[in-house]
Amino acid sequence: MKKIEHVVNQVLAGSIAEEMGIEPGDKLLSINENLIEDVFDYHFYVNDEEIVLLIEKESGEQWELDIEKDPEEDLGIEFEQSLMDEYRSCRNKCMFCFIDQMPKGMRDTLYFKDDDSRLSFLQGNYITLTNMSEEDVRRIVRYHLEPINISFHTTNPELRCKMLNNRFAGEALDKVQILYDGGIEMNGQIVLCKGVNDGAELERTISDLTRYLPYLQSVSVVPVGLTKFRDGLYPLESFSQEDAREVLGIIHKWQKKVYEEYGFHFIHAGDEWYILAKEELPEERRYDGYLQLENGVGMMRLLENEFQEAVDGVVPDEGSCEVSIATGYLAYDFIREMLEVLLQKLPNHKVNLYRIRNDFFGEKITVAGLITGTDLISQLKGQPLGERLLLPCSMFKNGENVFLDDITLEEVEEALQIKVKIVQSSGQDLVDAIARSS
């Protein structure tokens, strides 16, 4: 039997692994005599009630550990590589790829294009299926790993090859049928490019995707993001207000049709479409439990609902303070209207709301999550900021107080001479950050 080993990086306190004497630096060799290729194998075999681990200690001694546990109970082991294998990079050259539109000189990790089905299962990443063999897909079915998130963009095979710049991109869609036949829950996304996969092509794509209901639970439609760094790339245009209304018309029509038959709405428009079209956001029930929040679908509705609920609980007081909030152009008017409601209960509070123009990536990028420290400093320097600057957590790298351009929170505080508070994503957090500043 060939040797595949996975180095233990951490053992959680109080876990089964700690109880069995497993330590960082130990190597997992097999579970129930099965080699563990990657995290898919690990999650499948470790879910049994009775398992036998073969562990190699740093001394070279091998331990065979018999473990009885509850079904699906975790062992409490973290490995040096979260996938227990190398990451698979994307082989496509999509006409809309955001990474291809980034300037040079940023940190290396920002340029890595992943297209790994294991990240789809573990972290919710979207995959194109072009980087998977049929055996990879059948393994997902065999292990019943779900949900799997798929970047469709179009179901027209020839157009998909063109959009992804990959001659195998069309036939890759055949793998969706394998997932469907295996009863695997899926979510999808469509990055819409003007004059490419919109209009009749969008109609075709939505119609084709309904054949995978109900296992395909949701599909989001989001507009392509265009930076100023597109020299040599496929010429793409921004959507207009009229374009956005046409897109919403198609989506709403299909929502109604699917809801009547299945009881859920299936196809969802990113919040940007409603703001661009100057149309009201849908009510909460139309988001089917916010399955597509990470794609910017329903974030505004959820924030507004949470904010209003939090405002209802605010007790009017005579305290006073002055704070500032920085956001992108997309959410500016939305947040301004919410603040007006809150400040009626806190008449002595003052909130300076600033919309930050994205000079770093270009003015067509309007979301708060892509604002850099450089733009914050240059546009807020000299402005009245009050006692504290409130920034959304989406502006920062996960788990670190660092902006996309590697400017740190501390550097922003030093440059602007103000304390920064990072506000989490809920409406309650935003209300608390303002109301409790006095």
N, C-alpha and C positions, 0 to 999 in steps of 0.2 A: 504494500500500500504506500503510495507516495505521501510525502510529508508536507502538509500545509499547516502553518502555525500562525496564531493570532496573539499578539502580545497584549496582556492586560495592563491597562493604563491606570485604572482606579477601581477600587472595591468599595461599594457604598456601605456606610456604617449600619449595622443591624441586619444586613442582608444575608441570604442563604450562602452566598459566596464567602462572606467573612466568617460565618459559622463553620464552613468547610475548610477554612485555612487557606483559601486562595488569596494571593497577594499581588500587588503591582510588580510587573516584571515576569510573572508566570506566563506560560504559553498554553493556549487552548489548542489541542490537537484534533479532538473529535468529540462528537456527541452520539451516543448509541452506536459507536463504530462507524459513523458517517463522517466523512471529511466535510469541513465547513468551507465552502468556496467564498462566501460573502455573507452579508447581513441577512439576505433572504433565507439562506439555509439555516442560519443561527436562529432567527425568529421562529421558523417552522419547527425545528427539532426541540428547541428549548421549551416549547409549550406543552409537551407531554407531562403527565403526572409522575411518571417514573423515568428518570434519565440517568445515563452513565457518562460522566465526563472523564476524558483523558487529559490530564494536565501535566505539563513538564515544568518542574521547578527550575529556578536559575542555576541550581547545582547540576542539572541534567537528570535528576531523579524524576521518574514518572509516577504520578498518582492516578489511580482509578477510583473515582468518587461516585458512589451510588446515592442518588438524591430522590426523595419522595417529596412532592409538593403539590399545591393546588394547581389545577389547570390554568395555563397562561400566567402563572405567577413568575415574576421576573427574578433572575438570579442576583442582580445587583452588580453586574460587571460592565465596565466601560472599557473599550479597546482603544489602542493608539489611533487606529483609523476607524471613523464612525461607520464606514461602509464595509469594513473588513476586507477591503480591496482597493485598487486604484480607482480614482474618479474617471468617468468616461466623458471626454470632451465632445462638443458638438461638431459634426462633420458638415453642417449646412453653412451656407453663406446667404442668409435671408436678406431680402431687399430692405427689410424694416428693422434689422437687428440694431438694438440700442448700443451694444458694445462696440460695433463698428463705427458708431457716431461719437465716440468719446475722444477727447484730445489725448495726445501723448503725454507721458510723464507722470501718470497717476500710479497708485500702488498696483503691483502685479495682479493681485487677487481680483481686481475689478475687471480685468481683461479675460478672465477664464470663462469660457462658454460651456456650461454643463448641459448634457442631454441624457441624464442617467435615470433609468426607471426606478432605481433604488432610492434616489433622492425624492422622486415623486411620491413614493410610499412613505418615506420617513419625514420629509419636510414640506411636502405639498408642491414641489417644483413641477412645472409643466414640461412635458417631453413631446418630441415630434414623431417618435417611433422609428425614425430613420436609423437610429443607432442600436437597434435591437434585432436580434435574430428571432426566428419563429420559436426556437427553443426557449429563449428568454421569456417570451410572452406566455408560452405554455407552462413555464415554471411559476409565473405569477398566478395562473389559473390553478395549478396543482397545489400551491401553498395558500391559495385564496387570500392574496395580499391586496387590500383595497383601502381607500379608493386610489385609483390611478388617474392622474391629471394629464390631459392630452392637449397639445397645441394643434388645432385643426387648420384654422385660417381659411381653408376652402376644401370642398370635397370633389372639386374638379381636378382629376389626376394631372392633366397637362398644366393647368394653372398652378397647382401646388408645386410641381417640379420647378416652374419658373420662379415662384415666390421664395422658395427655399434654396433655389440654385443647386438642386440635387436631383439627378435623374432617377433616383429611386424613391423620391418623396411621394409620388402618386401611389405606387404599389404598397408603400408602407401602411396605407390606410386599411389594407386587407387584414392587418393584425387587430383592428378594432373588432372585427367580427369574431375573432377567437376569444377576445375578452368578453364580448357580449354573450356568446354561446356558453362561456364558463360562468356566467352570472356575476361578473366582477363589476362593482360600482365604479363609475367613472365621472369625471367632470371635464369640461372642455373650455377652450378659449379661442376666440377669433380676433386677431389683430387686423383691423380694417384699414385698407389703403385705398385712398380716393382713386377712382378710375381703374382699379385693379380687381378687387374682390368684393366690391360693394354692389348696390343695385340688384340686378338680376342674379349675379353670382352669389350674393348674400342670401337671396331667396332660395336658390338651389341648395346652398350649403345647409341652411336651417332645415329645409324639407328633407334632405338626405339624412341628417343627423337624427331626425325623429324616429327613424327605423330602429335606433338603439335604445329607445325608451322601454322600460323605465330605468334600466341600469345606468344609462347616461343621465345623471340626475340634473345637471345644470350646464349651461354654456354661456360664457360671458362674451360680449362684443365690446371691444375697446378701440379707441382711435389710435393710430400709429403716433408714436412720439418722435418728433423731428428736431434734432439739434442743429446748430450752425456748422457742425463738422461733417458735411456730407459730400465733400469733393470726391468725385470719381464714383459715387454710389448711384444707385437707381434713382431717377428723378421722381420724387414724391411731393405731393402738395398737401397743404392743410385743408381741413374740412371747414365749410362755411356754416352759418346758422341754418340756411335752407337745407344743406346736406344733412346736418344733424337731425332736422325734423323728418327728413325722408327715412333716415336710418331708424329713428324711433317709431315711425309709422309701420315699418316692416316688422320690427320686434314686437310691438304691441299687438299687431294682427296675429302673429304666431303664438304669443302668450295666451291670447283669448282662445285660440283653436286648441292648443295643447291642454289648457286648464279644463276646458269642457270635457275632455276625454279622460285625462289622467289625474286631475285635481291638484296639479302644481304647474308653475309657469314656465319652467325649463330654460327659456332663452332670456338673457338679462342684459340690459344696457349699462355700461359704465357710467358713473356719475357725470363725467365730463360731457356726455351727449346732452344731458338735461340742462346743464349750465350753458353750453354753447347754443342750444336751441332756445334758451330762455323759457323753459317749460318747468312746471312744478314737478318735484320728485314724487315718485310713486309712494303710496302708503306702505307701511311696514309689511303687511301680509303678502304683498306682491314679490317680496324678496325670498320667499320660501325658506326662511330661517337663516338668511345671510350666508349662503354657501360659497359666495364668490367675493367675500370681503377683501381678500388679499389682492384681487384684481381691480379694486376700486369700485366695486358694485355694492351700493347700499351704505357706504361709509358715511356719507352726508346725512342720510335718513336716520341711521343709528345714532350718530352724534347729536343730531337735533333732538331726537326723542329722549336720549339720556340727559341732554342738557336741560330740556324743559322739565323733566322729572326732578332733576337736581335743583333747578330754580324754584320749583314749587316748595321745596323743603328749606329754602333760605329764609331766615328770620331777619326782617329789616332792622338795621341798626344805624347808629350815628357815627360809627367808625369811619375813618378816611384813609385812603392810600392812593398811590399812583403807580400803575404798572404798565408795561408795554407787551404787545404780542406781535411777533413777526410770522407771516405766512406767505404762501404763494398767491399769484393772481387768481388761480382757480377758485380757491375757497374764500377769498377776501370778502366779497359781498355777503356771502352766506354767514360767515362768522360775525360780520358787522351787525347784521340783523339780530343774531342771537344775543350779542352783547347789549343791544338796546333794551331787550327784555330783562336781562339780569340787572342792569344799572337802574332800572325803575325801582328795584328793591334796595339798591345800595347807592343812594343819590350822592353820597360824598366820596364815592370811589371814582377814579378816573382811569380809563384804559386807552392808551395810545395804540391803535392798530395800524401796523405797517405792512404794505404788500411789497414783497421783495421781487424786483425784476431779475430774471435769471440771465445775467451777463455771461456767466461761466459757460453754460450750455447753449444759450441763445434764448430769445424772448418767447419762442414758441413752446418752450418747456415751462409749464405754469404750476406744477405740483410742488407742495412744500417739501416733499421727501427728496427732491433733487436740488435744493438750495444749498449752496456751499458757504463755508465760513468766510471766504473771501468776499462774497457778495453781501453777506450780513454786515461785515465790518464796514465796507465802503459805503453802504447805503444808510446805515444807522448812525454812523459817526457824526456827532454834533446834533443829533435829534434829541428831543426831550424823551427820556426813557423812564423817568420816575425811579422807584426803589428797586425794581426787579424786571428782568426781561424773561418772558415766558416763551419757550420754544417747544414745538411738538417733537415727540420722540422719533418720529419718522425721519427727521433731519440727520439722525445719528446712526453710525454703524452699529449693528446689533451687539449689545453688551459692552460697548465702548463709547466714551464721550468724544467721538471723532467724527468730523464731517467728511463728505466725499473727497474733498480736496486735501485731506489730512490735516487741516486746521483743527486744533483741539478746542474743547469748550473753555479751557483755562485761557487760551490765547484770545478767544473772543471776549471773555470777561476782562482781560487785561487791556485789550485795545479799546473797548467801549466803557471801561471803568464802571461796570455794573455787574451785579450777581445774576447769573442765569439759572432759571429753574426749568428743568425738563418736565413737560406735561405729558402724561400717558394718554392713550388714545380715547378714553371714554369722556363723555360729556360731564360726568360727575367730577372727574379729575380737573377739568378746565374750570368748572364753577368753584371748586375748592381752592384752586390756585389763585383765583381772583378774590373770592370772598374772605379767605383766611390770610390775606396779605396785610390786613390792617393791624 
